[in-house]
Amino acid sequence: MLIPESIITCPHCGHQKAEQMPTDACQYFYSCTNCEAHLKPKHGDCCVFCSYGTVKCPPIQMSKSCCN
């Protein structure tokens, strides 16, 4: 079952926010709504949800290739 929402935690300020994930793509950039830090995936991850979210992105959840 696909989980469409993930809680992103900013590594700079610790702010958490629930976000809807795109179901057909990876999201490479994210701006924290608290400190305005610009996040991008950690080395080896395909998107910000895989790096900073509570749930991996939909393509990874569905065992499909991602945007690498």
C-alpha positions in Angstrom: 0.0 0.0 0.0 1.3 3.4 -1.0 1.8 6.0 1.7 1.4 9.4 0.1 2.5 11.6 3.0 5.8 11.9 4.9 7.0 14.1 7.7 10.2 16.0 6.8 12.5 16.9 9.6 14.9 19.8 8.8 18.5 18.8 9.8 19.3 22.4 10.5 16.6 23.5 12.9 14.6 20.3 13.7 11.3 21.7 12.4 8.9 19.0 11.2 6.2 19.3 8.6 3.9 16.8 7.0 4.1 17.0 3.2 2.3 15.2 0.3 4.8 13.4 -1.9 4.5 13.4 -5.7 3.5 9.9 -6.7 5.2 9.8 -10.1 8.6 11.5 -9.4 11.2 12.3 -6.8 11.5 15.7 -5.1 15.1 16.8 -5.2 14.8 20.2 -3.4 12.9 21.3 -0.4 12.8 24.6 1.6 12.2 24.4 5.3 9.2 26.5 6.2 10.8 27.5 9.6 14.5 28.4 8.9 14.3 28.5 5.1 17.2 26.1 4.7 17.4 24.6 1.2 17.6 20.8 1.5 18.7 18.3 -1.1 19.1 14.6 -0.8 22.0 13.0 1.1 24.6 11.2 -1.0 23.0 7.9 -2.2 19.4 9.0 -1.7 17.1 9.9 -4.6 15.1 12.6 -3.0 14.5 14.7 0.1 11.8 12.3 1.4 14.3 9.4 1.4 16.8 11.5 3.3 14.7 13.5 5.7 11.2 12.0 5.7 9.5 9.4 7.9 8.4 7.6 4.7 10.4 6.9 1.5 9.2 8.4 -1.7 6.4 6.6 -3.7 8.8 5.2 -6.5 11.0 3.6 -3.8 7.9 2.3 -1.9 6.7 0.7 -5.2 10.2 -0.8 -5.9 10.5 1.2 -9.0 13.6 2.9 -10.4 13.9 6.5 -9.2 15.3 9.7 -10.6 19.0 8.8 -10.0 
